[in-house]
Amino acid sequence: MAKQLKLFCMTGVITAYNKQRGFGLISQLLVAESIYFDIADCKAKGLYVGSSVEFDTQITKRGIVAKNIMAIAKYKPRVKTCL
């Protein structure tokens, strides 16, 4: 079994997902290559293309893959109006 090297936590957006095959790609700002992920590594339910995610990366014999994928909650500021 090949040794896997764990890198650090990153953020990105799901740009492709194949439901039948159970994998997809995550893109990051200012990074040219997309990162592969397997649906088994998603900790969140209901992710879709366009979802913002946070994930760890690992270097495997197939390259860099995303692990421990979690959704990032979108921030909706509340505006208090004064009358």
DARAQUI-V7963 format. One record per residue. N is the residue number from 1. RES is the residue in one letter. PSI is psi in degrees with one decimal (* if undefined). Layout:
# DARAQUI-V7963
{{N | RES | PSI} {N | RES | PSI}}
This chain:
# DARAQUI-V7963
{{1 | M | 133.8} {2 | A | 143.2} {3 | K | 137.1} {4 | Q | 132.6} {5 | L | 122.7} {6 | K | 132.3} {7 | L | -135.9} {8 | F | 171.7} {9 | C | 136.9} {10 | M | 169.4} {11 | T | 155.8} {12 | G | -169.1} {13 | V | 136.0} {14 | I | 120.5} {15 | T | -16.7} {16 | A | 146.1} {17 | Y | 129.6} {18 | N | 102.4} {19 | K | -39.3} {20 | Q | -38.9} {21 | R | -14.8} {22 | G | 32.6} {23 | F | 168.5} {24 | G | -171.4} {25 | L | 142.9} {26 | I | 131.4} {27 | S | 150.7} {28 | Q | 155.0} {29 | L | 132.2} {30 | L | 17.1} {31 | V | 127.6} {32 | A | -39.8} {33 | E | 142.1} {34 | S | 156.0} {35 | I | 130.2} {36 | Y | 143.8} {37 | F | 152.0} {38 | D | 141.3} {39 | I | -26.1} {40 | A | -20.4} {41 | D | 3.4} {42 | C | 125.9} {43 | K | -13.5} {44 | A | 150.4} {45 | K | 155.0} {46 | G | 22.1} {47 | L | 148.9} {48 | Y | 170.1} {49 | V | 126.5} {50 | G | -9.7} {51 | S | 136.0} {52 | S | 132.4} {53 | V | 158.9} {54 | E | 140.3} {55 | F | 159.1} {56 | D | 160.8} {57 | T | 152.4} {58 | Q | 144.7} {59 | I | 121.1} {60 | T | -178.7} {61 | K | -18.5} {62 | R | -3.7} {63 | G | -162.3} {64 | I | 129.8} {65 | V | 152.6} {66 | A | 139.2} {67 | K | 160.6} {68 | N | 53.6} {69 | I | 127.5} {70 | M | 145.4} {71 | A | 147.7} {72 | I | 124.8} {73 | A | 134.6} {74 | K | 132.7} {75 | Y | 123.8} {76 | K | 103.3} {77 | P | 143.4} {78 | R | 128.8} {79 | V | 123.7} {80 | K | 123.6} {81 | T | 141.7} {82 | C | 127.5} {83 | L | *}}
